[in-house]
Amino acid sequence: MGPEGDAAPTWPPVRPELRGLEPYGAPQLAVPVLLNVNENPYPPSAEVVAEITRSVSESAATLNRYPDRELGALRAALADYLGHGVTPEGVWAANGSNEVMLHLLQAFGGPGRVALSFAPTYSMYPEYARNTHTAWVVGRREQDFSLDLDHARELVAECRPSVLLVPSPNNPTGTALPLVTVEALCEAVGDTGLVVVDEAYAEFRRAGTPSALELLPAHRNLVVTRTMSKAFALAGARLGYLAADPAVCRALRVVRLPYHLSTVTQAVAVAALRHAGDLLGQVDALRAERDGLVGWLRAEGYAVADSDANFVLFGCFPDRDAVWQGLLDEGVLVRATGPEGWLRVSVGTPEEMAAFRRALTQVRSAMREADR
């Protein structure tokens, strides 16, 4: 007891709402087939590795100096890649799209403000809100994981979000949003907030599925975020970015840490963008592998969400944890995430997907045998 009879303080003196919490993170296990974090299974080519190596070597000669804190060359290269009239002043970048999102919540969220999304949605969003003292409100999606616009408008009118977060394609379901839905959300939120369309998996969209980048000129409250971790096969580089009204980017400069993006990271990203065609060369193959997986799972009797990403959500299982463990026992790691009873599997190489199909077949057979 303390000197006045109070209980001894908890050690360490962490914020009360963080006590007892575990950090975010998917399991990192040493198994033959890793299909749980939506990585691109194809590493950069030897030519791209050589180009990145050369660029990093050149940048090493200036590592005694701080990096370009305005990211000039990188923002220009990203604007050129995105097209759609995006200018360097309308681009921002950080250490993965996670830090981009955190910057957005730091600048536009905070005490007395609200962040809104619709479940199931990316599991990190409420953590960004918590860490910035932003109130978190979550609405619902329909049975097919689309958005009910009437419900969305009602919730926007009720809570007046400063930041509305909607992944498209959605993680964990893979569902893409029609542009009419994005437009309706922008109109509902108005100038009192931002509509952040998280396009981390945009390059994997099926033919005919548009990007929200098309709407940027008409909606100054629209922000489109991207990453180089997925289609670009650069998860280890940690480079995420966004396109938005330049005024939004200027606000983000206020909250970013000094020199937040290293010289080496900028050099890697710029070199990779010079070889975008090479790095994105496996996207078509991954799309085809995904579509084949969706077809196989449905033929086997599973419920499967339509996917515009490089992963597939499937179910429904009375005990998904038992299925997850059964797959792990067969050497295949997937993710237990999303609605209860569903599992998410990343799209890998043909050999990895064959291993997944064999493992799932084996697990189902063993469970049926055990139920007899």
N, C-alpha and C positions, 0 to 999 in steps of 0.2 A: 504494500500500500504506500501511496505517496505521503508527504508530510501532513496533508490535511485529510487523509483518509480516502483519497481518490485511488482508483485502480491504477496499477502501473501502466504507462503508455505502451501501446503496441509497437513492436520493433520489426522492421524499420518503419519510420513514420510516413508511410505511403498514403496517398489520397484514399479516403475511406471507400470510394466506389471501385477502387482497384484491388482492394485486399482480397486475397484468395483466388484471384483470377489467373488462368493459365494463358501464356502468349499464343497468338494465332499461329497456325502452321499445320500444313498437311504432313502426315508421317513421311519421314525420309528413311526408308528401309533398303537394305542391300538384298534385292530380289532380282531374278532374271528379267522380268518384264514390268517396267514402270509405266503405268497408265493412269496416274492419279492427279497430275498437276498441269495437264494440257500443254506440255512442252512440244515443240517441233522435234520429231525423232531424228531428223536428218541434220547432221552438223554442217557448218559452212564448208564450202569446197576448198581445196588446196589453194586455188587462186585467190579466193577471198581471204583466207587465213594469211597468205603472203602479203596482200595489200594492207590488211589490218596491222600486221606485224611491222611493216614499213612505216605506217603512219604513227604507230605507238613509239617506234624507235626515234622518229623525228621529234615527236613531242617530248621525249625524255630529255632532250637537250635543253628544254626550257622549264624543267620541273622545279628549279629554284625560284621560279616566279609563280604567282597565283594564276589560276586559270581565267579565261575571259568570262567575267561574271554575267555579261549580257548574252553570251552564247551566240555571237553573231554568225559565224560560219554554219553552225549547226541549225539555227533557226531558219537560215536561208535555204539550206539543203532540205529541211523538213517541209518548208512551204512549197518548194519545187516538187517534192514527191507527192504531196497532197493534191496539188492543183486546185480546181474549183475557185480560183481567184484568191486563194489564201496568200497573205503577204507575211514576210518575216516578223513584222510587228504584231501580227495576229497569231503568233505561235509561241508557246512556252514549253519548256522541257525540264525534266527532273529525273531523279534516280528511281526509275520505274513509274508506271502510272499510279502506283500507291502514293508516292510522294506528290505527284501532281494533284491527286484527290485531296491529300492532306492540306496542300497549299490552298486549294479552293475552299475547304472548310475553315481554315485559319482566316482567310480574307473575307469570306462571305457568310460564315456561320458564327458561332460564339454564343455567349450567354444571352438569353432572351430571343434567340433565333431558332428556327426549325429546319431540319433536314428530313426529306420525305422520300420514300421509295415504295415499291410494291413487291410483296413476297410471293414466291421465292425470289430472292435477289442475292447479289454478291455479299458474302458473309463479312467482309471487311467494312462495309459502309457504316454499320452501327458503331464500329470501333473508331472510325474517323470522327464521327459525331461525339462519342464519349470523350475522346482525347482533346477535343476542342470546346467542350462544355456546350455543345449544341444539342437541343432537344431532338430526339429521334422518334419519328412517326412512320409506321409502316402500314400500307394498305394491302389489298389482296389482288391477286391475279385470277383469271378465269380458269376453268378446268383444263383448257388447252394452253394455259400459261400466257394468253394474250391479255391486253389491258381492256377493262371495261371503262370507256371514256366517261360515262355518266358518273360512275363511282370515283374516278380520278378527279373529275371536276369538282365533285362535292367535297372531296378530301382537301383539295387545294384551297377551296373557298373557306373551309373550316379552319385549317391550320396555317394558311398563308406562309408556305415554306420560303425560306431564303435560298435554299438549294434543293432541287428535285433531282434525284439520281436514278437514271434508268439505263441499265445495260442493254445494248442491242448490237449483236446477239446477246441475249440474257445469259448470265452465269448464275445458276447451274443448268438451265433448261435448254439453252441454245436458240431460243426464240428471238427472231428479229422483229423490230417495230416497223409498221408501215409509216411512211412520211406524214400521212394525214394525222396519225396519232401524235407524232412529235410536234407538228404544227399546232394541234389542239392544246397540247400541254404548254407550249410557249405562250399561246394566247391566254390560257387560263392563269398562268403564273404572272405574266406581265412584267413591268419594270421593277417590281419589288423583289424579284429573285432571279435565279439562274436555273435553266434546265440543262443538266449535264447528261449527255448521251455518251455512255461509255462503250466505245467501239473497239475494245481490246482484241476482238476476234473478227474484225470487219473484213479482213482479206480472205476469210474462208466463206464469205456469203455465197449462197447459191446464185446462179445466173438470174438477173432480173431483180435482185434484192438491192435497193438503193442505199446510199450512205446519207446520213444526216448532214454531211458536209454541203450537200446541195441546198440546204435551207439557211446556211449562215448569212448570206446577204440580206435576207428578209427578216431575220430575227436576231436582234442584238443581244438578247438574253440567252441565246443558245451557245453551249460549249460542247465541243466534240473531242473526246479524249481517245488516244490511241497508245499502242505500245510496240516496241521492237522485240519483245520477249517471245511472241508467239510465231506469227508467220515468218518473221525475219530470222528465226532460230538464234536469237541473241539473249536468251533468258539470263545468262551469266553476265551480260554487259550492264543490266539494270538501266534501261533508257525508256522512259515514257514521255508523252507529250500531248499537247492539246492545240486546237484551233478555236479561236474566239474573237470577239470584238477586241481591237487593240487596247481599249480602256480596261478590259478585264485582265489582260496580260500585265498592264502597268500596275494594277492593284496587287497582282501576285508577286511582283518584284519587291513589294514592301514587306511581305512576310517570309520570303525565302531567306535561308541562312546565307551569310556571306560566302561567295565562291562555292555554292552548294554542289555544282557539277564539275568533277575533276577534269583536268586537261586530258588525261588518258581516256576517260569516258567519252568526252566530246570527240577525240580523235578516232576512237573505235566507231562511233555512230556515223560520223561523216564519211569515213572510209566505207562502211557498210552501205550507206545510201548511194554511193557511187556504183555499187554492185547490186542494187535492189533487184534487178531482173534475175540475177544468179541466185540470190538468197531466197527469192520467192518462187524459185523454179519447181519446188515440190508441192506447192499449194494445190495445183490441179490434181495431183496424185492423192493428196490427203483428202480432198473433197470426194473423189471417187471412192476411196477406201471408207470414208464416213457413210456415204450413201449406200454402199454395199453392206456395211455393218447394220445400218438401220433396217434394210430389207431383210437381212438374216434374222435379226432379233424379232422382228414382227412375224416372220414366218415360223419362228419357234414359239410364238404365242405370248411374247412379252409386250407390255405397253411401252411405247417409245415416243418421246417428244420430238417433233420436227426440229431439225438442227441446222443452223447456218454457221456453226462454229466448228472447231476441231475436236469436239467431244460429243458424247451422246448420253442422255439421261434415260434410264430404262428401269422398269419394275413390273408389277409392284410385288413386293415380297412381305410375307407375314413377319419375317425376322431378317431384315437386310443385313444386320451385323453378322449373322451366321453365314450368309452368302459371302459377305466381304471376307470373313475369316477363311471360308472354304477356298475362295479364289487365292488368297494369300498363301494358304497351305500348298496350293498348286504352283506357286511361284509367280503369281500375277497380282499386282497391287493396283486397285481402283480406289475410288473415293466414295465414302458414305456421306452424302450431302444432299441438300434439297429437301423436298417433302418426305415425310416418313414413308418408308417402304421402297424408296427409289435409290439407285446407285448411278454414279457417273463414271464413264470410262473415256479416257482420252483416245484419240485416233493415233495409232502408231504405224510402224512399217507393216507390210503384208505378213511378215513372219510373226511379229508381235500380235497382230490381230488373229492370226491362226491359233497362236498359243492361248489367247483369251477365249476364243470360241471353244477350244478343246477343254479348257479349265471350267468354263461355265457349264458345258455339257456334263462334265464329270461331277461337278458339285450338285447339279440338279438330279442326276441319277442317284447319287449317294443319299440325297435328302429323301427322294421318293422311296428308296429301299428302306431307309430308317423309319419311314412312316407306316410301312406295312405291318 
